[in-house]
Each structure stands twice: as C-alpha cells, then as structure tokens.
C-alpha cells in the first residue's frame, strides 16, 4: 500500500495505491494493510505539497505505523 498526497483546489487529497489501482483513502484499508505488512511503502507527494507539509505528514505516518505495530504485537501475544 502506498499513500499518495495531492492538492486539489487548495485541499489535501489522499489516495491509496495497491498495485496499479488508486482508490480514495480509507482508514480501515490503511490499518488492514499496516497490520498485514507492518509498514507503509514510500509515500508519494505531489509537487504542490510543501516541505513543511511533507515533514508533518511523514511524522504522523511514523506515529501511526509505530502504534499499529505495537498494538498488533500485543494482539498476537
């Protein structure tokens, strides 16, 4: 699963790419993928996303990934 961040008419748009298909973002699909794969693939940013926005998004994704990994280990144990 790869997350794609774009801006459309000034609004942030997030898509999920699995294989070659791009779908609207879904928290449920994101969590399912993280539990199964334990990480995000490289995130793709549109050229309109600023460096500050990229840093903020990457920090958030790291926190989500860490939380999901910790919780999935607890469930397995």
Secondary structure, DSSP 8 states (H G I E B T S, - for coil): -EEEEEEETTEEEEEEEETTEEEE--HHHHHHHHHHHSS----EE-TTS-HHHHHHHHHHHHHHHHHHHHHHHHHH-
